[in-house]
Amino acid sequence: MHDNFVVKQRVNAPVEKVWSAITDTAQMKEWYFDIPDFKAEPHTEFAFWGGSEDQQYHHHGEVLEVIPHQKLKHTWAYPEISKEKTLVRWELEPDGDGTVVTLTHKGIENFNHLGQDFQHNSFEEGWKDIVGRSLKEYVEK
């Protein structure tokens, strides 16, 4: 069984503003993570540190697909502690004067062996906070 997580959030901001927020490194640093080597271009690799105050993990990703203002798909991995990878897909859909943001994280079960920080509920809490609070507040200000 595949363990996928989907979070859907409507934000009161146009697609162009949301796209910039999820792809521009200066903006990403304000609400997401500091990822200076990120580029919304296929085959671009990026890395960053993130986690709780108690424990930070090295994250690595590779951009797989980009459809400007619509879709961004990339891998999500922790290369220092696992060879496994998962997939993260951001999808943006215009909705009147706002945007519906759908984030899908596929393959979370690949990280079950890594402990509590890598279980479904941990990713669920994290993505709900990132998409439902951080991104929403950032693009609506």
Order of alpha helices (4+ residues) and beta strands (2+ residues): beta-alpha-alpha-beta-beta-beta-beta-beta-alpha-alpha
